[in-house]
Amino acid sequence: MQKTIGTFFRSKTDKLRGTVRILGSWYDYKVVDGQPEAGSMLEVTDFTSRELLVVVNNEKTESEVNYIDNF
């Protein structure tokens, strides 16, 4: 999970929990800062043994190198 820190992706829903595929693996995530909306940019900042911890960071864009498509 260490390799996922710093990556970011667009939220598909307004829920505080979800799943995302990063670098070929599926991870559960939990929003710990901010209120997501569909299309919000979420950035991975930390992780626990069960899930990635993400924050809403709409200052990021898809053109940046750490952006991951959330299929």
Helices and strands as residue ranges (DSSP letters): G 2-4, E 8-10, E 17-22, E 25-33, E 41-47, E 52-56
